[in-house]
Amino acid sequence: MNKPISIRKAQGNWTVRAGGAVLGESANALELCEGNYDPVIYFPRDDIAMAFLDNSDHSTHCPHKGDASYFSIVTKSQTIANAAWSYENPLKDAARIRDHIAFSKSDLVTVERV
């Protein structure tokens, strides 16, 4: 039986940008695939400029990953609400994404391989 999610090391170097600033770069990012969703890149916290992120009151639950805590990205010109998330205590099948943060791609936030 296939697991509902798969996690592997993301190939290459990855960057996340918002508001004209580089929030993080990593050669140690993880790629999480879940069902028919697009793959999501998870950055190690140590590779993210956490000063740009504020904790949010928003949270969600995934039956495969657990409870997600959200962050808003604060730039010089704006705050992008709930634009990043992390699983502080992920379920067993998602344990590798502990201490990692993912970002919602949008017109305001880019996540790309460089």
KALIN-V948906 format. One record per residue. N is the residue number from 1. SS is DSSP state (a for helix, b for strand, c for the rest). OMEGA is omega in whole degrees, 0 to 359 (NA if undefined). Layout:
N & SS & OMEGA
N & SS & OMEGA
This chain:
1 & c & 179
2 & c & 174
3 & c & 181
4 & c & 177
5 & b & 172
6 & b & 181
7 & b & 177
8 & b & 176
9 & b & 177
10 & c & 181
11 & c & 176
12 & c & 179
13 & c & 183
14 & b & 178
15 & b & 173
16 & b & 182
17 & b & 174
18 & b & 177
19 & c & 180
20 & c & 181
21 & b & 172
22 & b & 179
23 & b & 180
24 & b & 173
25 & b & 182
26 & b & 169
27 & c & 184
28 & c & 180
29 & c & 176
30 & b & 176
31 & b & 179
32 & b & 177
33 & b & 182
34 & b & 177
35 & c & 181
36 & c & 179
37 & c & 174
38 & c & 177
39 & c & 180
40 & b & 179
41 & b & 177
42 & b & 181
43 & b & 172
44 & b & 180
45 & a & 181
46 & a & 181
47 & a & 181
48 & b & 174
49 & c & 186
50 & a & 178
51 & a & 178
52 & a & 185
53 & b & 174
54 & b & 176
55 & b & 178
56 & b & 175
57 & b & 183
58 & b & 175
59 & b & 176
60 & b & 177
61 & b & 174
62 & b & 181
63 & c & 181
64 & c & 184
65 & c & 181
66 & b & 183
67 & b & 179
68 & b & 172
69 & b & 185
70 & b & 178
71 & b & 170
72 & b & 178
73 & b & 180
74 & b & 177
75 & c & 179
76 & c & 187
77 & c & 184
78 & c & 171
79 & b & 180
80 & b & 189
81 & b & 172
82 & b & 185
83 & b & 180
84 & b & 180
85 & b & 181
86 & b & 174
87 & c & 184
88 & c & 179
89 & c & 185
90 & c & 176
91 & c & 187
92 & a & 183
93 & a & 180
94 & a & 186
95 & a & 183
96 & a & 181
97 & a & 173
98 & c & 180
99 & c & 176
100 & b & 180
101 & b & 175
102 & b & 184
103 & b & 175
104 & c & 176
105 & c & 180
106 & c & 174
107 & c & 184
108 & c & 184
109 & b & 177
110 & b & 174
111 & b & 184
112 & b & 175
113 & b & 181
114 & c & NA
